[in-house]
Amino acid sequence: MISLKWNDVYNKTVTRNLIIRGFDDEIHSQLGNQSKKKGVSINSIVKDAVDQWLKKQDEIPKRHHLLLYDNEESMQRLMKSLDKMTQKEDWFKCFVRSSNTSITKVLEGLHWFDGTILQYKQSQKDKMKHIKDILQNIWQKSNSKEILLVDFLINDIASSSIPEAVSLEKQYDKNRLEGLVFCAYEMTNLFNASSSEIIEMFDSHDQVFLLKDDQIFKIHITKENTHKLLLS
């Protein structure tokens, strides 16, 4: 049992006893050794860990997912479903348009915010700056709400250069928006990608989803040894 101290709403110190299951003698001994080395009590170490965990729960997660689809109609239906599912939640729903006007029209009809400032052109020289300007625009308009963003622009970039799309994904992954971001790609644009580019693309995202008609499949990729081919 560990006693932890917190300040209540009146700024008075309140002590509470905390019972931690699975906290055996070995763990307690290791923690005791570390506390002696650091010159702090076990209570202080545990309280700091709890404080850090609670602080993390208040932070808005920065999720970055890959969404693959093979036809516009299924993507349109998915967008309508997402909109319906989030009607009672306080999301800032937005998108980045692509050359595909049918999906753009659906999202405009659902009153999603279009973060596009200037229409993208394949001749665009500094594509990362173009994307950063869009993301900055979205962040400013979000008014501190949690962002739900579907990016279709990256699909246009991938249609002309998979390596460039992968590079942009990796750059964005280092400095994410707060909220939930889906990078939407048509499957046909990835058919010409090398195996290395596909793996890099997948590694730049937290999760990978494949949309087939009205079904969503989650894709997992793990590195395996050659002998696994004989054990499968």
C-alpha positions as CSV (number, residue, x, y, z in Angstrom):
1,M,0.0,0.0,0.0
2,I,1.3,3.4,-1.0
3,S,0.1,6.8,0.4
4,L,-0.2,9.6,-2.1
5,K,-0.8,13.3,-1.5
6,W,-2.8,15.7,-3.6
7,N,-4.1,19.2,-3.2
8,D,-7.9,19.5,-3.1
9,V,-10.0,22.3,-4.5
10,Y,-9.2,24.4,-1.4
11,N,-5.5,23.8,-1.9
12,K,-5.4,21.6,1.2
13,T,-3.1,18.5,1.1
14,V,-5.2,15.4,1.1
15,T,-3.6,11.9,1.7
16,R,-5.1,8.8,0.1
17,N,-3.9,5.2,0.5
18,L,-3.4,3.5,-2.9
19,I,-3.4,-0.4,-3.1
20,I,-1.6,-1.6,-6.3
21,R,-2.3,-5.2,-7.3
22,G,0.7,-7.1,-8.8
23,F,3.1,-4.8,-7.0
24,D,5.2,-7.7,-5.6
25,D,8.4,-7.8,-3.5
26,E,10.7,-7.9,-6.4
27,I,9.2,-4.7,-8.0
28,H,9.2,-3.0,-4.7
29,S,12.8,-3.9,-4.1
30,Q,13.8,-2.6,-7.6
31,L,11.9,0.6,-7.0
32,G,13.5,1.0,-3.5
33,N,17.0,0.7,-5.0
34,Q,16.2,3.3,-7.7
35,S,14.7,5.6,-5.0
36,K,17.9,5.4,-3.0
37,K,20.0,6.2,-6.1
38,K,17.8,9.2,-7.1
39,G,17.4,10.4,-3.5
40,V,13.6,10.4,-3.7
41,S,10.9,8.4,-1.9
42,I,8.9,5.6,-3.5
43,N,5.7,7.6,-2.9
44,S,7.2,10.5,-4.9
45,I,8.1,8.2,-7.8
46,V,4.6,6.6,-8.0
47,K,2.8,10.0,-7.6
48,D,4.9,11.5,-10.4
49,A,4.0,8.5,-12.6
50,V,0.3,8.9,-11.8
51,D,0.4,12.7,-12.4
52,Q,2.1,12.1,-15.8
53,W,-0.5,9.5,-16.8
54,L,-3.4,11.8,-15.8
55,K,-1.9,14.7,-17.8
56,K,-1.5,12.5,-20.8
57,Q,-5.3,11.6,-20.7
58,D,-6.1,15.3,-21.0
59,E,-4.0,15.7,-24.1
60,I,-5.7,15.4,-27.5
61,P,-4.3,12.4,-29.3
62,K,-2.5,12.9,-32.7
63,R,-3.6,10.0,-34.8
64,H,-2.5,9.5,-38.4
65,H,-4.1,6.7,-40.4
66,L,-4.0,5.4,-43.9
67,L,-7.3,4.7,-45.7
68,L,-7.2,2.8,-49.0
69,Y,-10.2,2.6,-51.3
70,D,-10.9,1.3,-54.9
71,N,-14.0,3.3,-56.0
72,E,-15.5,6.7,-55.4
73,E,-19.0,5.5,-54.5
74,S,-17.9,3.5,-51.5
75,M,-15.8,6.4,-50.3
76,Q,-18.8,8.8,-50.6
77,R,-20.9,6.4,-48.5
78,L,-18.2,6.2,-45.9
79,M,-18.0,9.9,-45.6
80,K,-21.7,10.1,-45.1
81,S,-21.5,7.4,-42.4
82,L,-18.6,9.2,-40.6
83,D,-20.7,12.4,-40.7
84,K,-23.7,10.7,-39.2
85,M,-21.7,9.0,-36.5
86,T,-20.1,12.2,-35.4
87,Q,-23.2,14.5,-35.4
88,K,-23.5,14.5,-31.6
89,E,-19.8,14.9,-31.0
90,D,-17.8,18.2,-31.0
91,W,-15.5,17.4,-33.9
92,F,-14.2,20.0,-36.4
93,K,-14.9,18.0,-39.5
94,C,-12.8,19.0,-42.5
95,F,-11.1,17.7,-45.6
96,V,-8.5,18.6,-48.2
97,R,-10.0,18.4,-51.7
98,S,-8.5,16.5,-54.6
99,S,-9.2,16.6,-58.4
100,N,-12.1,14.3,-57.7
101,T,-15.1,16.6,-57.7
102,S,-17.7,14.0,-56.8
103,I,-16.2,13.4,-53.3
104,T,-15.7,17.1,-52.8
105,K,-19.4,17.8,-53.6
106,V,-20.5,15.2,-51.1
107,L,-18.4,16.7,-48.3
108,E,-19.5,20.3,-49.2
109,G,-23.1,19.1,-49.0
110,L,-22.4,17.7,-45.5
111,H,-20.9,21.2,-44.6
112,W,-17.4,19.9,-43.9
113,F,-14.8,22.6,-43.9
114,D,-12.5,22.6,-47.0
115,G,-9.0,23.5,-45.9
116,T,-7.8,24.2,-49.4
117,I,-6.5,27.7,-49.9
118,L,-5.2,27.4,-53.5
119,Q,-6.0,24.6,-55.9
120,Y,-3.2,22.1,-56.1
121,K,-1.3,21.8,-59.4
122,Q,1.1,19.0,-60.3
123,S,3.6,21.6,-61.3
124,Q,3.6,22.9,-57.7
125,K,7.3,23.3,-56.7
126,D,7.2,23.3,-52.9
127,K,4.5,20.8,-52.1
128,M,5.3,20.6,-48.4
129,K,4.8,24.3,-48.0
130,H,1.5,24.0,-49.9
131,I,0.4,21.3,-47.4
132,K,1.6,23.2,-44.4
133,D,-0.4,26.3,-45.4
134,I,-3.5,24.1,-45.7
135,L,-2.9,22.5,-42.2
136,Q,-2.3,25.9,-40.7
137,N,-5.6,27.1,-42.2
138,I,-7.4,24.1,-40.7
139,W,-5.8,24.5,-37.3
140,Q,-6.8,28.2,-37.1
141,K,-10.4,27.6,-38.2
142,S,-10.8,24.6,-35.8
143,N,-11.2,27.0,-32.8
144,S,-9.4,24.4,-30.5
145,K,-11.9,21.6,-31.3
146,E,-10.6,18.1,-31.9
147,I,-9.9,17.8,-35.7
148,L,-11.4,15.1,-37.9
149,L,-9.6,15.5,-41.2
150,V,-9.7,13.4,-44.4
151,D,-6.9,14.3,-46.8
152,F,-7.6,13.5,-50.5
153,L,-4.9,15.8,-51.9
154,I,-2.2,13.3,-51.1
155,N,-3.9,10.9,-53.5
156,D,-3.4,13.4,-56.4
157,I,0.3,13.7,-55.4
158,A,0.7,9.9,-55.3
159,S,-0.9,9.6,-58.8
160,S,2.2,11.3,-60.3
161,S,4.9,10.4,-57.7
162,I,4.6,7.7,-55.0
163,P,8.1,8.6,-53.6
164,E,7.1,12.2,-53.2
165,A,3.9,11.2,-51.4
166,V,5.8,8.9,-49.1
167,S,8.3,11.7,-48.4
168,L,5.5,14.1,-47.5
169,E,3.8,11.5,-45.3
170,K,7.0,11.0,-43.3
171,Q,7.5,14.8,-42.9
172,Y,3.9,15.2,-41.7
173,D,4.4,12.3,-39.3
174,K,7.0,14.3,-37.4
175,N,4.7,17.2,-36.7
176,R,1.1,16.0,-36.5
177,L,-2.2,17.9,-36.0
178,E,-4.1,17.3,-32.8
179,G,-7.0,14.9,-33.6
180,L,-7.7,12.3,-36.2
181,V,-6.3,12.4,-39.7
182,F,-7.0,10.0,-42.6
183,C,-4.9,10.0,-45.7
184,A,-7.1,8.6,-48.4
185,Y,-5.5,6.8,-51.4
186,E,-7.0,5.0,-54.4
187,M,-5.6,1.5,-54.6
188,T,-4.8,2.0,-58.3
189,N,-2.3,4.7,-57.4
190,L,-0.3,2.3,-55.3
191,F,-0.1,-0.5,-57.8
192,N,3.1,0.9,-59.3
193,A,4.8,1.4,-55.9
194,S,7.8,-0.7,-55.0
195,S,7.7,-3.0,-51.9
196,S,10.0,-0.6,-50.0
197,E,7.7,2.3,-50.8
198,I,4.6,0.4,-49.7
199,I,6.3,-0.5,-46.4
200,E,7.4,3.0,-45.8
201,M,3.9,4.3,-46.6
202,F,2.4,1.8,-44.0
203,D,5.1,2.7,-41.4
204,S,4.3,6.4,-41.7
205,H,0.8,5.7,-40.3
206,D,-0.5,4.4,-37.0
207,Q,-3.0,2.1,-38.7
208,V,-4.0,1.0,-42.2
209,F,-7.6,0.5,-43.3
210,L,-8.9,-0.9,-46.6
211,L,-12.4,0.0,-47.7
212,K,-14.1,-2.6,-49.8
213,D,-17.6,-1.6,-50.8
214,D,-19.2,-0.9,-47.4
215,Q,-16.8,-3.0,-45.4
216,I,-13.6,-1.8,-43.6
217,F,-10.7,-4.1,-43.1
218,K,-7.7,-3.4,-40.9
219,I,-4.4,-4.4,-42.3
220,H,-1.4,-5.5,-40.2
221,I,2.1,-5.9,-41.5
222,T,4.9,-7.6,-39.5
223,K,8.4,-8.5,-40.4
224,E,9.0,-12.2,-40.4
225,N,11.9,-14.7,-40.9
226,T,12.1,-16.9,-44.0
227,H,11.3,-20.1,-41.9
228,K,7.9,-18.7,-41.2
229,L,7.0,-19.5,-44.8
230,L,7.3,-23.2,-43.9
231,L,5.3,-22.9,-40.6
232,S,2.3,-21.1,-42.0
